[in-house]
């Protein structure tokens, strides 16, 4: 997860540098959330073997395209934030009712 955040910070610094320094300097560490995933990994070997599927992007090209998309879509996401998006985590309340 830290690698992902650092990569996003580095991309943003390339695209839109800050006068206040590198975005990596803004990273703070917090306690793990309940149900924290220790790693995210995809093994696509079965898809490749059985279906002949191949990923068109690797992590580096995919995250770069994603960051560029969000930069290009600022009016859309800024509008969401300005309308008072709460950014609350709802996963715990939903998972608690499932058991």
Chimera marker file (.cmm) of the C-alpha trace (Angstrom):
<marker_set name="trace">
<marker id="1" x="0.000" y="0.000" z="0.000" r="1" g="1" b="0" radius="0.5"/>
<marker id="2" x="2.836" y="2.397" z="0.771" r="1" g="1" b="0" radius="0.5"/>
<marker id="3" x="4.305" y="1.721" z="-2.672" r="1" g="1" b="0" radius="0.5"/>
<marker id="4" x="0.970" y="2.687" z="-4.268" r="1" g="1" b="0" radius="0.5"/>
<marker id="5" x="0.747" y="5.935" z="-2.287" r="1" g="1" b="0" radius="0.5"/>
<marker id="6" x="4.364" y="6.842" z="-3.035" r="1" g="1" b="0" radius="0.5"/>
<marker id="7" x="3.835" y="6.163" z="-6.731" r="1" g="1" b="0" radius="0.5"/>
<marker id="8" x="0.740" y="8.397" z="-6.803" r="1" g="1" b="0" radius="0.5"/>
<marker id="9" x="2.623" y="11.151" z="-4.956" r="1" g="1" b="0" radius="0.5"/>
<marker id="10" x="5.525" y="10.942" z="-7.408" r="1" g="1" b="0" radius="0.5"/>
<marker id="11" x="3.189" y="11.077" z="-10.420" r="1" g="1" b="0" radius="0.5"/>
<marker id="12" x="1.365" y="14.097" z="-9.023" r="1" g="1" b="0" radius="0.5"/>
<marker id="13" x="4.704" y="15.809" z="-8.362" r="1" g="1" b="0" radius="0.5"/>
<marker id="14" x="5.640" y="15.247" z="-12.024" r="1" g="1" b="0" radius="0.5"/>
<marker id="15" x="2.287" y="16.471" z="-13.369" r="1" g="1" b="0" radius="0.5"/>
<marker id="16" x="1.574" y="19.309" z="-10.947" r="1" g="1" b="0" radius="0.5"/>
<marker id="17" x="4.543" y="20.131" z="-8.708" r="1" g="1" b="0" radius="0.5"/>
<marker id="18" x="3.874" y="21.819" z="-5.361" r="1" g="1" b="0" radius="0.5"/>
<marker id="19" x="5.825" y="24.833" z="-4.202" r="1" g="1" b="0" radius="0.5"/>
<marker id="20" x="5.681" y="23.438" z="-0.639" r="1" g="1" b="0" radius="0.5"/>
<marker id="21" x="7.741" y="20.324" z="-1.439" r="1" g="1" b="0" radius="0.5"/>
<marker id="22" x="7.197" y="16.715" z="-2.386" r="1" g="1" b="0" radius="0.5"/>
<marker id="23" x="3.841" y="15.088" z="-1.751" r="1" g="1" b="0" radius="0.5"/>
<marker id="24" x="5.612" y="12.103" z="-0.174" r="1" g="1" b="0" radius="0.5"/>
<marker id="25" x="6.331" y="14.431" z="2.744" r="1" g="1" b="0" radius="0.5"/>
<marker id="26" x="2.573" y="14.560" z="3.413" r="1" g="1" b="0" radius="0.5"/>
<marker id="27" x="2.284" y="10.807" z="4.058" r="1" g="1" b="0" radius="0.5"/>
<marker id="28" x="1.324" y="9.947" z="7.623" r="1" g="1" b="0" radius="0.5"/>
<marker id="29" x="0.915" y="6.503" z="9.103" r="1" g="1" b="0" radius="0.5"/>
<marker id="30" x="-2.187" y="5.399" z="10.978" r="1" g="1" b="0" radius="0.5"/>
<marker id="31" x="-3.289" y="2.241" z="12.759" r="1" g="1" b="0" radius="0.5"/>
<marker id="32" x="-4.600" y="-0.514" z="10.511" r="1" g="1" b="0" radius="0.5"/>
<marker id="33" x="-8.338" y="-0.497" z="10.016" r="1" g="1" b="0" radius="0.5"/>
<marker id="34" x="-10.398" y="-3.544" z="11.068" r="1" g="1" b="0" radius="0.5"/>
<marker id="35" x="-10.201" y="-6.206" z="8.396" r="1" g="1" b="0" radius="0.5"/>
<marker id="36" x="-7.068" y="-4.638" z="6.911" r="1" g="1" b="0" radius="0.5"/>
<marker id="37" x="-5.767" y="-6.509" z="3.870" r="1" g="1" b="0" radius="0.5"/>
<marker id="38" x="-2.095" y="-7.280" z="4.325" r="1" g="1" b="0" radius="0.5"/>
<marker id="39" x="-1.441" y="-7.204" z="0.595" r="1" g="1" b="0" radius="0.5"/>
<marker id="40" x="-3.225" y="-6.924" z="-2.696" r="1" g="1" b="0" radius="0.5"/>
<marker id="41" x="-2.121" y="-9.269" z="-5.430" r="1" g="1" b="0" radius="0.5"/>
<marker id="42" x="-3.624" y="-10.796" z="-8.525" r="1" g="1" b="0" radius="0.5"/>
<marker id="43" x="-2.505" y="-14.088" z="-9.957" r="1" g="1" b="0" radius="0.5"/>
<marker id="44" x="-3.729" y="-13.951" z="-13.530" r="1" g="1" b="0" radius="0.5"/>
<marker id="45" x="-2.008" y="-17.177" z="-14.590" r="1" g="1" b="0" radius="0.5"/>
<marker id="46" x="-5.282" y="-19.148" z="-14.839" r="1" g="1" b="0" radius="0.5"/>
<marker id="47" x="-6.869" y="-16.436" z="-16.992" r="1" g="1" b="0" radius="0.5"/>
<marker id="48" x="-3.773" y="-16.369" z="-19.178" r="1" g="1" b="0" radius="0.5"/>
<marker id="49" x="-3.555" y="-20.156" z="-19.450" r="1" g="1" b="0" radius="0.5"/>
<marker id="50" x="-7.243" y="-21.043" z="-19.829" r="1" g="1" b="0" radius="0.5"/>
<marker id="51" x="-8.602" y="-18.024" z="-21.685" r="1" g="1" b="0" radius="0.5"/>
<marker id="52" x="-5.548" y="-16.538" z="-23.350" r="1" g="1" b="0" radius="0.5"/>
<marker id="53" x="-6.188" y="-13.256" z="-21.547" r="1" g="1" b="0" radius="0.5"/>
<marker id="54" x="-3.351" y="-10.780" z="-21.178" r="1" g="1" b="0" radius="0.5"/>
<marker id="55" x="-3.363" y="-7.559" z="-19.185" r="1" g="1" b="0" radius="0.5"/>
<marker id="56" x="-3.043" y="-4.489" z="-21.380" r="1" g="1" b="0" radius="0.5"/>
<marker id="57" x="-1.521" y="-2.457" z="-18.547" r="1" g="1" b="0" radius="0.5"/>
<marker id="58" x="1.001" y="-3.106" z="-15.833" r="1" g="1" b="0" radius="0.5"/>
<marker id="59" x="0.816" y="-1.338" z="-12.486" r="1" g="1" b="0" radius="0.5"/>
<marker id="60" x="2.994" y="1.581" z="-13.550" r="1" g="1" b="0" radius="0.5"/>
<marker id="61" x="1.139" y="2.385" z="-16.784" r="1" g="1" b="0" radius="0.5"/>
<marker id="62" x="-2.274" y="1.756" z="-15.253" r="1" g="1" b="0" radius="0.5"/>
<marker id="63" x="-1.743" y="3.985" z="-12.220" r="1" g="1" b="0" radius="0.5"/>
<marker id="64" x="-0.273" y="6.727" z="-14.430" r="1" g="1" b="0" radius="0.5"/>
<marker id="65" x="-3.354" y="6.646" z="-16.670" r="1" g="1" b="0" radius="0.5"/>
<marker id="66" x="-5.619" y="6.706" z="-13.613" r="1" g="1" b="0" radius="0.5"/>
<marker id="67" x="-3.854" y="9.707" z="-12.066" r="1" g="1" b="0" radius="0.5"/>
<marker id="68" x="-3.959" y="11.564" z="-15.393" r="1" g="1" b="0" radius="0.5"/>
<marker id="69" x="-7.697" y="10.779" z="-15.696" r="1" g="1" b="0" radius="0.5"/>
<marker id="70" x="-8.403" y="12.279" z="-12.276" r="1" g="1" b="0" radius="0.5"/>
<marker id="71" x="-6.337" y="15.370" z="-13.106" r="1" g="1" b="0" radius="0.5"/>
<marker id="72" x="-8.327" y="15.766" z="-16.334" r="1" g="1" b="0" radius="0.5"/>
<marker id="73" x="-11.652" y="15.262" z="-14.493" r="1" g="1" b="0" radius="0.5"/>
<marker id="74" x="-11.156" y="17.858" z="-11.745" r="1" g="1" b="0" radius="0.5"/>
<marker id="75" x="-14.454" y="19.689" z="-12.390" r="1" g="1" b="0" radius="0.5"/>
<marker id="76" x="-16.329" y="16.422" z="-11.814" r="1" g="1" b="0" radius="0.5"/>
<marker id="77" x="-14.674" y="15.364" z="-8.538" r="1" g="1" b="0" radius="0.5"/>
<marker id="78" x="-14.352" y="18.893" z="-7.171" r="1" g="1" b="0" radius="0.5"/>
<marker id="79" x="-18.114" y="19.259" z="-7.656" r="1" g="1" b="0" radius="0.5"/>
<marker id="80" x="-18.682" y="16.144" z="-5.569" r="1" g="1" b="0" radius="0.5"/>
<marker id="81" x="-16.466" y="17.469" z="-2.776" r="1" g="1" b="0" radius="0.5"/>
<marker id="82" x="-18.063" y="20.916" z="-2.868" r="1" g="1" b="0" radius="0.5"/>
<marker id="83" x="-21.552" y="19.422" z="-2.510" r="1" g="1" b="0" radius="0.5"/>
<marker id="84" x="-20.518" y="18.046" z="0.867" r="1" g="1" b="0" radius="0.5"/>
<marker id="85" x="-19.373" y="14.489" z="0.216" r="1" g="1" b="0" radius="0.5"/>
<marker id="86" x="-18.940" y="12.965" z="3.676" r="1" g="1" b="0" radius="0.5"/>
<marker id="87" x="-16.228" y="10.412" z="2.765" r="1" g="1" b="0" radius="0.5"/>
<marker id="88" x="-17.461" y="8.108" z="5.539" r="1" g="1" b="0" radius="0.5"/>
<marker id="89" x="-16.567" y="4.448" z="5.614" r="1" g="1" b="0" radius="0.5"/>
<marker id="90" x="-19.715" y="2.338" z="5.491" r="1" g="1" b="0" radius="0.5"/>
<marker id="91" x="-18.155" y="-1.126" z="5.247" r="1" g="1" b="0" radius="0.5"/>
<marker id="92" x="-18.252" y="-1.931" z="8.949" r="1" g="1" b="0" radius="0.5"/>
<marker id="93" x="-21.940" y="-1.185" z="9.371" r="1" g="1" b="0" radius="0.5"/>
<marker id="94" x="-22.798" y="-3.257" z="6.304" r="1" g="1" b="0" radius="0.5"/>
<marker id="95" x="-20.632" y="-6.218" z="7.293" r="1" g="1" b="0" radius="0.5"/>
<marker id="96" x="-22.001" y="-6.181" z="10.847" r="1" g="1" b="0" radius="0.5"/>
<marker id="97" x="-25.538" y="-6.720" z="9.555" r="1" g="1" b="0" radius="0.5"/>
<marker id="98" x="-24.493" y="-9.616" z="7.313" r="1" g="1" b="0" radius="0.5"/>
<marker id="99" x="-23.614" y="-11.954" z="10.201" r="1" g="1" b="0" radius="0.5"/>
<link id1="1" id2="2" r="1" g="1" b="0" radius="0.2"/>
<link id1="2" id2="3" r="1" g="1" b="0" radius="0.2"/>
<link id1="3" id2="4" r="1" g="1" b="0" radius="0.2"/>
<link id1="4" id2="5" r="1" g="1" b="0" radius="0.2"/>
<link id1="5" id2="6" r="1" g="1" b="0" radius="0.2"/>
<link id1="6" id2="7" r="1" g="1" b="0" radius="0.2"/>
<link id1="7" id2="8" r="1" g="1" b="0" radius="0.2"/>
<link id1="8" id2="9" r="1" g="1" b="0" radius="0.2"/>
<link id1="9" id2="10" r="1" g="1" b="0" radius="0.2"/>
<link id1="10" id2="11" r="1" g="1" b="0" radius="0.2"/>
<link id1="11" id2="12" r="1" g="1" b="0" radius="0.2"/>
<link id1="12" id2="13" r="1" g="1" b="0" radius="0.2"/>
<link id1="13" id2="14" r="1" g="1" b="0" radius="0.2"/>
<link id1="14" id2="15" r="1" g="1" b="0" radius="0.2"/>
<link id1="15" id2="16" r="1" g="1" b="0" radius="0.2"/>
<link id1="16" id2="17" r="1" g="1" b="0" radius="0.2"/>
<link id1="17" id2="18" r="1" g="1" b="0" radius="0.2"/>
<link id1="18" id2="19" r="1" g="1" b="0" radius="0.2"/>
<link id1="19" id2="20" r="1" g="1" b="0" radius="0.2"/>
<link id1="20" id2="21" r="1" g="1" b="0" radius="0.2"/>
<link id1="21" id2="22" r="1" g="1" b="0" radius="0.2"/>
<link id1="22" id2="23" r="1" g="1" b="0" radius="0.2"/>
<link id1="23" id2="24" r="1" g="1" b="0" radius="0.2"/>
<link id1="24" id2="25" r="1" g="1" b="0" radius="0.2"/>
<link id1="25" id2="26" r="1" g="1" b="0" radius="0.2"/>
<link id1="26" id2="27" r="1" g="1" b="0" radius="0.2"/>
<link id1="27" id2="28" r="1" g="1" b="0" radius="0.2"/>
<link id1="28" id2="29" r="1" g="1" b="0" radius="0.2"/>
<link id1="29" id2="30" r="1" g="1" b="0" radius="0.2"/>
<link id1="30" id2="31" r="1" g="1" b="0" radius="0.2"/>
<link id1="31" id2="32" r="1" g="1" b="0" radius="0.2"/>
<link id1="32" id2="33" r="1" g="1" b="0" radius="0.2"/>
<link id1="33" id2="34" r="1" g="1" b="0" radius="0.2"/>
<link id1="34" id2="35" r="1" g="1" b="0" radius="0.2"/>
<link id1="35" id2="36" r="1" g="1" b="0" radius="0.2"/>
<link id1="36" id2="37" r="1" g="1" b="0" radius="0.2"/>
<link id1="37" id2="38" r="1" g="1" b="0" radius="0.2"/>
<link id1="38" id2="39" r="1" g="1" b="0" radius="0.2"/>
<link id1="39" id2="40" r="1" g="1" b="0" radius="0.2"/>
<link id1="40" id2="41" r="1" g="1" b="0" radius="0.2"/>
<link id1="41" id2="42" r="1" g="1" b="0" radius="0.2"/>
<link id1="42" id2="43" r="1" g="1" b="0" radius="0.2"/>
<link id1="43" id2="44" r="1" g="1" b="0" radius="0.2"/>
<link id1="44" id2="45" r="1" g="1" b="0" radius="0.2"/>
<link id1="45" id2="46" r="1" g="1" b="0" radius="0.2"/>
<link id1="46" id2="47" r="1" g="1" b="0" radius="0.2"/>
<link id1="47" id2="48" r="1" g="1" b="0" radius="0.2"/>
<link id1="48" id2="49" r="1" g="1" b="0" radius="0.2"/>
<link id1="49" id2="50" r="1" g="1" b="0" radius="0.2"/>
<link id1="50" id2="51" r="1" g="1" b="0" radius="0.2"/>
<link id1="51" id2="52" r="1" g="1" b="0" radius="0.2"/>
<link id1="52" id2="53" r="1" g="1" b="0" radius="0.2"/>
<link id1="53" id2="54" r="1" g="1" b="0" radius="0.2"/>
<link id1="54" id2="55" r="1" g="1" b="0" radius="0.2"/>
<link id1="55" id2="56" r="1" g="1" b="0" radius="0.2"/>
<link id1="56" id2="57" r="1" g="1" b="0" radius="0.2"/>
<link id1="57" id2="58" r="1" g="1" b="0" radius="0.2"/>
<link id1="58" id2="59" r="1" g="1" b="0" radius="0.2"/>
<link id1="59" id2="60" r="1" g="1" b="0" radius="0.2"/>
<link id1="60" id2="61" r="1" g="1" b="0" radius="0.2"/>
<link id1="61" id2="62" r="1" g="1" b="0" radius="0.2"/>
<link id1="62" id2="63" r="1" g="1" b="0" radius="0.2"/>
<link id1="63" id2="64" r="1" g="1" b="0" radius="0.2"/>
<link id1="64" id2="65" r="1" g="1" b="0" radius="0.2"/>
<link id1="65" id2="66" r="1" g="1" b="0" radius="0.2"/>
<link id1="66" id2="67" r="1" g="1" b="0" radius="0.2"/>
<link id1="67" id2="68" r="1" g="1" b="0" radius="0.2"/>
<link id1="68" id2="69" r="1" g="1" b="0" radius="0.2"/>
<link id1="69" id2="70" r="1" g="1" b="0" radius="0.2"/>
<link id1="70" id2="71" r="1" g="1" b="0" radius="0.2"/>
<link id1="71" id2="72" r="1" g="1" b="0" radius="0.2"/>
<link id1="72" id2="73" r="1" g="1" b="0" radius="0.2"/>
<link id1="73" id2="74" r="1" g="1" b="0" radius="0.2"/>
<link id1="74" id2="75" r="1" g="1" b="0" radius="0.2"/>
<link id1="75" id2="76" r="1" g="1" b="0" radius="0.2"/>
<link id1="76" id2="77" r="1" g="1" b="0" radius="0.2"/>
<link id1="77" id2="78" r="1" g="1" b="0" radius="0.2"/>
<link id1="78" id2="79" r="1" g="1" b="0" radius="0.2"/>
<link id1="79" id2="80" r="1" g="1" b="0" radius="0.2"/>
<link id1="80" id2="81" r="1" g="1" b="0" radius="0.2"/>
<link id1="81" id2="82" r="1" g="1" b="0" radius="0.2"/>
<link id1="82" id2="83" r="1" g="1" b="0" radius="0.2"/>
<link id1="83" id2="84" r="1" g="1" b="0" radius="0.2"/>
<link id1="84" id2="85" r="1" g="1" b="0" radius="0.2"/>
<link id1="85" id2="86" r="1" g="1" b="0" radius="0.2"/>
<link id1="86" id2="87" r="1" g="1" b="0" radius="0.2"/>
<link id1="87" id2="88" r="1" g="1" b="0" radius="0.2"/>
<link id1="88" id2="89" r="1" g="1" b="0" radius="0.2"/>
<link id1="89" id2="90" r="1" g="1" b="0" radius="0.2"/>
<link id1="90" id2="91" r="1" g="1" b="0" radius="0.2"/>
<link id1="91" id2="92" r="1" g="1" b="0" radius="0.2"/>
<link id1="92" id2="93" r="1" g="1" b="0" radius="0.2"/>
<link id1="93" id2="94" r="1" g="1" b="0" radius="0.2"/>
<link id1="94" id2="95" r="1" g="1" b="0" radius="0.2"/>
<link id1="95" id2="96" r="1" g="1" b="0" radius="0.2"/>
<link id1="96" id2="97" r="1" g="1" b="0" radius="0.2"/>
<link id1="97" id2="98" r="1" g="1" b="0" radius="0.2"/>
<link id1="98" id2="99" r="1" g="1" b="0" radius="0.2"/>
</marker_set>
